[in-house]
Amino acid sequence: MDLKLTNKTALVSGSTAGIGLAIAAALAQEGASVFVNGRTKERVAAAVEQIKSVNANSNVQGVAADLSTQSGAEELFQQVPEVDILINNLGIYEAKPFAEISDEDWNKIIEINFLSGVRLSRRYLPRMLEKNWGRIIFISSESGVNIPSEMIHYGVTKTAQVALSRGLAELTVGSNVTVNSVLPGPTKSEGVASFVQDLATSQGVDQSQVEKEFFQTTRPSSLIQRFASPEEVAALVAFIASPLSSATNGAALRAEGGVVRSAL
């Protein structure tokens, strides 16, 4: 399927690995000009090279900037003044008992997971509305619906992203600009893959056994009973970013393998 993304410019925040990298690669494969973002030049350059190694003709550039700060966002804006597609993917997670989550911990995860998207959207949405075309997509999580007791602060930021996404969508009435959120479930990103491998090694079992036990005990409601791949999530994001998704706006779209037990 041709997603008609040729001549579109996309920025994917936090895209040097995992879901972000897969999204950047998918958009580039569909013909979009893509800006990859990360905090260090080395990681950004490696991500750009990885995408080009698969698709030599892809138009991919890198921007190293720490988007958890206003100054970092301003550095990025100088290099990327305008985009057609904004993917707010930057995020971190941390398992920590609620009573041990300090104000500093709260501020850090809110700055990275939530305010980075606020800053980027505040910059790029007005221009999208002026041109009467654009896409903003927040990569939230099923944890925004099923708040995990082991990392409540993470879940709260993911709920906030869904609320922000819907609020911004209300500003697009009657235009060809859409704002949506995508809620991945357990996904085999870089960090998860390393965690599973380390756990398998420490227990002396196969990684497949660790994955099986995870879904039996931690995410038993999953219908697919496995980790999704970053590419599976990226496929949905690429479609929502395309002109073909023009009737989808203000939605929270799930790519979580059926973990969330709700018909809505």
C-alpha positions as CSV (number, residue, x, y, z in Angstrom):
1,M,0.0,0.0,0.0
2,D,1.3,3.4,-0.9
3,L,0.8,5.7,2.1
4,K,1.5,8.8,0.0
5,L,4.2,10.2,2.3
6,T,6.5,11.3,-0.4
7,N,7.4,15.0,0.0
8,K,6.3,14.9,3.7
9,T,8.8,15.8,6.4
10,A,8.7,14.0,9.7
11,L,10.3,14.4,13.0
12,V,10.5,11.4,15.4
13,S,11.6,12.3,18.9
14,G,13.7,9.7,20.8
15,S,14.2,7.7,17.7
16,T,17.7,6.1,18.1
17,A,16.4,2.7,19.2
18,G,13.2,0.7,19.8
19,I,9.8,1.9,18.7
20,G,11.1,5.3,17.7
21,L,13.7,3.9,15.4
22,A,11.2,1.5,13.8
23,I,8.8,4.4,13.2
24,A,11.5,6.5,11.6
25,A,12.5,3.6,9.4
26,A,8.9,2.9,8.4
27,L,8.3,6.6,7.5
28,A,11.5,6.7,5.5
29,Q,10.6,3.5,3.7
30,E,7.3,5.2,2.6
31,G,9.2,8.1,1.1
32,A,9.0,10.7,3.9
33,S,12.0,12.9,4.7
34,V,12.8,11.9,8.3
35,F,14.6,13.6,11.1
36,V,15.9,11.2,13.7
37,N,16.5,12.6,17.2
38,G,18.5,11.5,20.2
39,R,20.6,13.1,22.9
40,T,24.1,12.3,21.5
41,K,25.6,12.7,18.0
42,E,27.0,9.2,18.2
43,R,23.6,7.5,18.8
44,V,21.9,9.7,16.2
45,A,24.5,9.0,13.6
46,A,24.3,5.2,14.2
47,A,20.5,5.3,13.9
48,V,20.7,7.2,10.6
49,E,23.2,4.7,9.3
50,Q,21.1,1.8,10.3
51,I,18.1,3.1,8.4
52,K,20.2,3.8,5.3
53,S,21.8,0.4,5.4
54,V,18.3,-1.1,4.8
55,N,17.1,1.7,2.4
56,A,20.0,3.4,0.8
57,N,17.7,5.9,-1.0
58,S,16.0,7.0,2.2
59,N,16.1,10.7,3.0
60,V,17.1,10.6,6.7
61,Q,18.9,13.2,8.8
62,G,19.9,13.3,12.4
63,V,19.4,16.0,15.1
64,A,21.1,15.6,18.4
65,A,19.2,17.5,21.1
66,D,18.0,16.8,24.6
67,L,14.3,17.5,24.3
68,S,13.7,17.2,28.1
69,T,14.7,20.8,28.3
70,Q,13.5,24.0,26.7
71,S,17.0,24.9,25.6
72,G,17.4,21.5,23.9
73,A,14.1,22.0,22.1
74,E,15.3,25.4,20.9
75,E,18.4,23.8,19.5
76,L,16.2,21.4,17.5
77,F,13.9,24.1,16.3
78,Q,16.9,25.9,14.8
79,Q,17.7,22.9,12.7
80,V,14.1,21.7,12.0
81,P,11.9,24.8,11.8
82,E,8.9,23.1,10.2
83,V,7.5,19.5,9.9
84,D,4.4,17.9,8.4
85,I,4.5,15.0,10.8
86,L,5.5,15.1,14.4
87,I,5.9,11.8,16.3
88,N,6.2,12.4,20.1
89,N,7.9,9.2,21.0
90,L,10.6,10.3,23.5
91,G,10.1,8.5,26.8
92,I,11.7,6.7,29.7
93,Y,10.4,4.2,32.3
94,E,11.5,3.1,35.7
95,A,10.2,0.5,38.1
96,K,10.1,2.0,41.6
97,P,7.9,1.7,44.7
98,F,5.5,4.7,44.9
99,A,6.7,5.7,48.4
100,E,10.3,6.0,47.0
101,I,9.4,8.1,44.0
102,S,10.9,11.5,44.9
103,D,9.8,14.9,43.6
104,E,13.0,14.8,41.5
105,D,11.9,11.5,39.9
106,W,8.4,12.9,39.2
107,N,9.8,16.1,37.6
108,K,12.3,14.1,35.5
109,I,9.8,11.7,34.0
110,I,7.2,14.5,33.4
111,E,9.8,16.6,31.6
112,I,10.9,13.8,29.4
113,N,7.7,11.9,28.7
114,F,5.2,14.7,28.8
115,L,6.6,18.2,28.4
116,S,8.9,17.2,25.5
117,G,5.7,16.6,23.5
118,V,4.1,19.8,24.8
119,R,7.1,21.8,23.6
120,L,7.3,20.2,20.1
121,S,3.5,20.4,19.6
122,R,3.4,24.0,20.7
123,R,6.0,24.8,18.0
124,Y,4.8,22.8,15.1
125,L,0.9,22.7,15.4
126,P,0.3,26.3,14.6
127,R,2.2,26.0,11.3
128,M,0.4,22.8,10.4
129,L,-2.9,24.7,10.9
130,E,-1.7,27.5,8.7
131,K,-0.9,25.1,5.9
132,N,-4.1,23.1,6.6
133,W,-2.2,19.8,6.8
134,G,-0.3,17.9,9.4
135,R,-0.1,14.9,11.7
136,I,0.8,14.8,15.4
137,I,1.0,11.4,17.1
138,F,1.8,10.7,20.7
139,I,3.3,7.3,21.5
140,S,1.6,6.6,24.8
141,S,1.2,3.1,26.3
142,E,-1.4,0.7,27.6
143,S,0.1,1.7,31.0
144,G,-1.8,4.9,30.6
145,V,-5.0,2.8,30.9
146,N,-3.7,0.0,33.2
147,I,-1.5,2.1,35.6
148,P,1.3,-0.3,36.7
149,S,1.7,-0.4,40.4
150,E,5.4,-0.8,40.0
151,M,5.9,2.4,38.1
152,I,2.9,4.7,38.8
153,H,4.7,7.8,37.7
154,Y,5.3,6.3,34.2
155,G,1.6,5.4,33.9
156,V,0.6,8.9,34.9
157,T,2.7,10.5,32.2
158,K,1.2,8.1,29.6
159,T,-2.3,9.0,30.7
160,A,-1.4,12.7,30.4
161,Q,-0.2,12.2,26.8
162,V,-3.6,10.8,25.8
163,A,-5.3,13.7,27.4
164,L,-3.0,16.2,25.7
165,S,-3.5,14.5,22.4
166,R,-7.3,14.7,22.6
167,G,-7.1,18.4,23.8
168,L,-4.9,19.3,20.8
169,A,-7.2,17.5,18.4
170,E,-10.0,19.8,19.6
171,L,-7.9,22.7,18.1
172,T,-8.0,21.1,14.6
173,V,-11.7,21.3,14.0
174,G,-12.5,21.6,10.3
175,S,-8.9,21.3,9.2
176,N,-6.8,18.6,7.6
177,V,-4.6,18.4,10.7
178,T,-5.1,15.4,13.0
179,V,-3.8,14.6,16.5
180,N,-3.9,11.1,17.8
181,S,-2.2,8.8,20.3
182,V,-1.0,5.2,19.9
183,L,-0.9,2.9,22.9
184,P,1.6,0.1,22.5
185,G,1.6,-2.8,24.9
186,P,4.6,-4.9,26.0
187,T,7.1,-4.4,23.1
188,K,10.5,-6.0,22.6
189,S,12.4,-2.7,22.4
190,E,16.1,-2.4,23.1
191,G,15.6,-2.2,26.9
192,V,13.1,-5.0,27.1
193,A,15.2,-7.3,25.0
194,S,18.2,-6.7,27.2
195,F,16.1,-7.3,30.3
196,V,14.8,-10.6,29.0
197,Q,18.2,-11.8,27.9
198,D,19.8,-10.9,31.3
199,L,16.9,-12.6,33.2
200,A,17.2,-15.7,31.0
201,T,20.9,-15.9,31.6
202,S,20.6,-15.5,35.4
203,Q,17.9,-18.2,35.6
204,G,19.7,-20.5,33.1
205,V,16.6,-20.8,30.8
206,D,15.8,-19.8,27.3
207,Q,14.5,-16.3,26.5
208,S,11.3,-17.9,25.2
209,Q,10.6,-19.3,28.7
210,V,11.1,-15.9,30.3
211,E,8.7,-14.4,27.9
212,K,6.1,-17.1,28.4
213,E,6.3,-16.7,32.2
214,F,6.0,-12.9,31.9
215,F,2.7,-13.2,30.1
216,Q,1.4,-15.9,32.4
217,T,2.1,-13.9,35.6
218,T,2.5,-10.1,34.7
219,R,0.3,-9.6,31.6
220,P,-2.1,-12.5,31.6
221,S,-4.8,-10.6,29.8
222,S,-2.6,-10.3,26.7
223,L,-4.4,-12.0,23.8
224,I,-1.2,-12.5,21.7
225,Q,0.8,-13.8,24.7
226,R,4.1,-12.4,23.4
227,F,6.0,-9.1,23.1
228,A,5.1,-7.1,20.0
229,S,7.9,-6.1,17.8
230,P,8.7,-2.4,17.3
231,E,7.9,-2.8,13.6
232,E,4.4,-3.9,14.4
233,V,3.7,-0.7,16.4
234,A,5.5,1.4,13.7
235,A,3.1,0.0,11.0
236,L,0.1,1.5,12.7
237,V,1.9,4.8,13.4
238,A,2.9,5.1,9.7
239,F,-0.7,4.7,8.6
240,I,-2.0,7.2,11.1
241,A,0.7,9.6,9.9
242,S,-0.4,9.3,6.3
243,P,-3.0,11.2,4.2
244,L,-5.0,7.9,4.1
245,S,-5.9,8.3,7.8
246,S,-7.7,11.6,7.3
247,A,-10.9,10.4,9.2
248,T,-9.0,9.4,12.3
249,N,-8.6,12.3,14.7
250,G,-8.7,12.7,18.5
251,A,-8.4,8.9,18.9
252,A,-6.4,6.7,21.3
253,L,-5.4,3.8,19.1
254,R,-4.3,0.5,20.7
255,A,-1.5,-1.7,19.6
256,E,-1.2,-3.6,22.8
257,G,-2.0,-7.1,21.9
258,G,-5.4,-7.1,23.8
259,V,-3.9,-6.5,27.2
260,V,-6.5,-3.8,27.9
261,R,-9.8,-5.6,28.7
262,S,-12.2,-3.0,27.4
263,A,-14.4,-2.9,24.3
264,L,-13.8,0.9,24.0
